[in-house]
């Protein structure tokens, strides 16, 4: 016969294992989301730099045509 203490111990163990599993899954989701958002910001910054460079080249070309 299983005693009350052992039943409680088993219950706590199952709850702890379940919590660890879910916390691990949540951490994986969050870290993936942070990675994806960081990647998107990096791509966006690259686009901005490219547009600034193109605008600068266009301005130089326009000034050269005016002279």
Residue pairs with C-beta under 8 A, 6 or more apart in sequence:
none
